[in-house]
Amino acid sequence: MSTQNRRGRRLIQLYVGLALYGASSALLVEAGLGLEPWNVLHQGLAELTGLSIGVVSIIVGAAVLLLWIPLRQRPGLGTVSNVFVVGIAMDATLAAVPEVHGLAIRTPLLLAGIVLNGMATGLYIAADFGPGPRDGLMTGLHRRTGRSIRLMRTAVEVAVVVTGFVLGGTIGIGTVLYAVSIGPLAQLFLRVFAVLPASEGSTVVASGQPRGAILRP
């Protein structure tokens, strides 16, 4: 694959992945059985402010990006795009998908949202245009404090889940299912969508993954 074609594919993967991430998050909201950690916070803030959850996601993403400055993190194209594309796609999907009732519909919607989220994560991380603002916060804290990424991620996500829940965000079986499944799903799709360097020939699928990926926008 030529360098130009490779970059074009990476750009497509980035924006398709981010759009699908927002769409998958909207499906989890519609299912109403529990959200991923940051969207628990976004939903809680949306309840508090009256803004849409997508707009809140954009505002929180921009605020988190400002925290990169003292942490000396450098954003990439994917970082800045993440702030806007995910929130816009989430609101657009919520507007397009009708309200659902009953576990017979909400449960498949939850499962579809989680699988689609894993696919979207693999797409945008494999594009390798920089981490999302929330992941960059965790890696920045890791570098500044010397604590493990796992500890930083756990501390940050517990804090946002608790805050979001207090504000009215939804925690449920979907939150737990997402937590235990998103890692394996993202790893799977990272391998499916990995883009080989131009020097490695024309094979489309690689077995590796972008260095330092921590599996969340």
PLY file of the C-alpha trace (Angstrom):
ply
format ascii 1.0
element vertex 217
property float x
property float y
property float z
element edge 216
property int vertex1
property int vertex2
end_header
0.00 0.00 0.00
1.45 3.40 -0.98
2.02 6.09 1.63
-0.76 8.26 0.15
-3.27 5.41 0.06
-2.33 4.39 3.58
-2.92 7.91 4.90
-6.24 8.09 3.06
-7.35 4.82 4.61
-6.25 6.00 8.05
-8.29 9.21 7.71
-11.38 7.25 6.66
-10.89 4.87 9.60
-10.50 7.78 12.00
-13.73 9.54 11.08
-15.81 6.42 10.52
-14.58 5.08 13.86
-15.38 8.28 15.73
-18.83 8.55 14.12
-19.60 4.92 14.97
-18.37 5.48 18.51
-20.89 8.29 18.94
-23.63 6.18 17.34
-22.84 3.20 19.60
-22.93 5.41 22.68
-26.36 6.65 21.59
-27.60 3.04 21.35
-26.49 2.48 24.94
-28.40 5.60 25.99
-31.53 4.36 24.18
-31.21 0.90 25.76
-31.33 2.52 29.20
-29.56 -0.39 30.91
-26.34 1.37 31.88
-23.73 3.52 30.13
-19.97 3.47 29.76
-18.21 5.50 32.53
-17.73 8.88 30.83
-21.24 8.88 29.39
-22.65 8.33 32.88
-21.06 11.70 33.66
-22.23 13.25 30.39
-25.79 12.08 30.94
-25.78 13.37 34.51
-24.53 16.78 33.39
-27.11 16.80 30.58
-29.85 16.19 33.17
-28.46 19.03 35.30
-28.00 21.60 32.54
-30.74 20.74 30.05
-28.18 20.45 27.25
-28.08 17.41 24.98
-25.71 14.62 25.96
-23.76 15.14 22.73
-23.19 18.83 23.46
-22.14 17.97 27.02
-19.71 15.39 25.61
-18.14 18.08 23.42
-17.85 20.54 26.32
-16.33 17.94 28.65
-13.94 16.76 25.93
-12.75 20.33 25.35
-12.34 20.90 29.10
-10.33 17.67 29.45
-8.17 18.74 26.52
-7.29 21.94 28.40
-5.98 19.76 31.23
-3.40 18.42 28.77
-1.54 21.75 28.95
-0.09 21.34 32.47
0.45 17.63 31.75
2.49 18.57 28.64
0.49 16.32 26.35
0.36 17.10 22.62
-2.96 16.51 20.82
-3.14 14.97 17.36
-5.74 15.25 14.62
-7.62 12.34 16.15
-7.65 14.04 19.55
-9.26 17.25 18.33
-11.62 15.40 15.97
-12.71 13.17 18.84
-13.98 16.14 20.83
-16.48 17.13 18.15
-17.30 14.10 16.00
-18.36 11.76 18.82
-20.78 14.27 20.36
-22.30 15.27 17.03
-22.77 11.63 15.99
-24.33 10.79 19.35
-26.94 13.54 19.12
-27.69 12.72 15.47
-28.24 9.04 16.29
-30.44 9.84 19.29
-32.57 12.05 17.06
-32.89 9.33 14.42
-33.54 6.28 16.63
-37.08 6.03 18.05
-37.59 5.54 21.77
-37.71 1.85 22.69
-39.54 -0.01 25.45
-39.32 -3.51 26.86
-36.32 -5.71 27.57
-36.92 -7.71 24.39
-35.79 -4.67 22.39
-33.55 -2.88 24.89
-31.31 -5.91 25.53
-30.34 -6.48 21.85
-29.87 -2.72 21.53
-27.46 -2.79 24.46
-25.48 -5.71 23.01
-25.37 -4.09 19.57
-24.14 -0.85 21.12
-21.30 -2.58 22.99
-20.13 -4.59 19.95
-20.35 -1.50 17.70
-18.40 0.45 20.32
-15.64 -2.16 20.26
-15.52 -2.01 16.45
-15.44 1.80 16.49
-12.63 1.78 19.07
-10.57 -0.58 16.92
-11.14 1.60 13.85
-10.12 4.94 15.29
-7.20 3.69 17.41
-5.78 1.68 14.48
-5.86 4.89 12.43
-3.14 6.15 14.82
-3.88 9.88 14.75
-3.51 10.38 18.50
-5.46 9.37 21.61
-8.82 10.75 22.63
-8.77 13.60 25.19
-9.83 11.33 28.05
-7.18 8.71 27.32
-4.57 11.43 26.99
-5.54 12.67 30.44
-4.85 9.22 31.87
-1.52 8.78 30.11
-0.52 12.31 31.12
-1.31 11.60 34.77
0.66 8.37 34.46
3.73 10.23 33.23
3.49 13.05 35.77
2.77 10.90 38.82
4.67 7.73 38.01
1.57 5.69 38.82
0.39 2.94 36.48
-2.03 3.70 33.64
-4.38 1.09 35.09
-4.46 2.92 38.44
-4.93 6.32 36.81
-7.69 5.01 34.54
-9.47 3.31 37.43
-9.25 6.40 39.65
-10.49 8.75 36.94
-13.32 6.49 35.78
-14.55 5.73 39.30
-14.66 9.48 39.94
-16.62 10.24 36.76
-19.04 7.34 37.30
-19.80 8.35 40.89
-20.21 12.01 39.92
-22.40 11.14 36.96
-24.57 8.79 39.00
-25.13 11.43 41.67
-26.19 13.85 38.92
-28.65 11.34 37.43
-26.57 9.29 34.98
-27.57 5.68 34.32
-25.59 2.82 35.89
-26.73 -0.75 35.33
-25.93 -4.15 33.92
-24.83 -2.43 30.71
-22.11 -0.56 32.61
-20.71 -3.83 33.98
-21.03 -5.68 30.67
-19.29 -2.85 28.86
-16.44 -2.82 31.39
-15.69 -6.54 31.01
-16.15 -6.80 27.24
-14.78 -3.61 25.70
-11.14 -4.60 26.16
-11.35 -7.96 24.33
-13.61 -6.48 21.63
-11.30 -3.54 21.01
-8.25 -5.83 20.85
-10.03 -8.01 18.30
-10.99 -5.11 16.07
-7.56 -3.48 16.42
-6.13 -6.54 14.70
-8.84 -6.50 12.02
-8.38 -2.82 11.14
-4.62 -2.36 11.69
-2.95 -0.55 8.78
0.47 -1.84 7.73
3.30 0.65 7.12
3.88 1.34 3.45
7.18 -0.56 3.53
5.46 -3.82 4.50
3.77 -4.47 1.21
0.18 -4.55 0.12
-1.37 -6.80 2.76
-4.41 -5.05 4.19
-4.73 -6.65 7.63
-1.92 -6.73 10.15
-1.63 -8.59 13.42
-0.21 -5.77 15.50
-1.70 -2.68 17.07
-0.72 0.96 17.47
1.80 1.44 20.25
0.40 2.73 23.50
-3.27 2.24 22.63
-5.39 2.09 25.79
-8.72 1.36 24.20
-10.97 4.38 24.67
-11.67 7.76 23.03
0 1
1 2
2 3
3 4
4 5
5 6
6 7
7 8
8 9
9 10
10 11
11 12
12 13
13 14
14 15
15 16
16 17
17 18
18 19
19 20
20 21
21 22
22 23
23 24
24 25
25 26
26 27
27 28
28 29
29 30
30 31
31 32
32 33
33 34
34 35
35 36
36 37
37 38
38 39
39 40
40 41
41 42
42 43
43 44
44 45
45 46
46 47
47 48
48 49
49 50
50 51
51 52
52 53
53 54
54 55
55 56
56 57
57 58
58 59
59 60
60 61
61 62
62 63
63 64
64 65
65 66
66 67
67 68
68 69
69 70
70 71
71 72
72 73
73 74
74 75
75 76
76 77
77 78
78 79
79 80
80 81
81 82
82 83
83 84
84 85
85 86
86 87
87 88
88 89
89 90
90 91
91 92
92 93
93 94
94 95
95 96
96 97
97 98
98 99
99 100
100 101
101 102
102 103
103 104
104 105
105 106
106 107
107 108
108 109
109 110
110 111
111 112
112 113
113 114
114 115
115 116
116 117
117 118
118 119
119 120
120 121
121 122
122 123
123 124
124 125
125 126
126 127
127 128
128 129
129 130
130 131
131 132
132 133
133 134
134 135
135 136
136 137
137 138
138 139
139 140
140 141
141 142
142 143
143 144
144 145
145 146
146 147
147 148
148 149
149 150
150 151
151 152
152 153
153 154
154 155
155 156
156 157
157 158
158 159
159 160
160 161
161 162
162 163
163 164
164 165
165 166
166 167
167 168
168 169
169 170
170 171
171 172
172 173
173 174
174 175
175 176
176 177
177 178
178 179
179 180
180 181
181 182
182 183
183 184
184 185
185 186
186 187
187 188
188 189
189 190
190 191
191 192
192 193
193 194
194 195
195 196
196 197
197 198
198 199
199 200
200 201
201 202
202 203
203 204
204 205
205 206
206 207
207 208
208 209
209 210
210 211
211 212
212 213
213 214
214 215
215 216
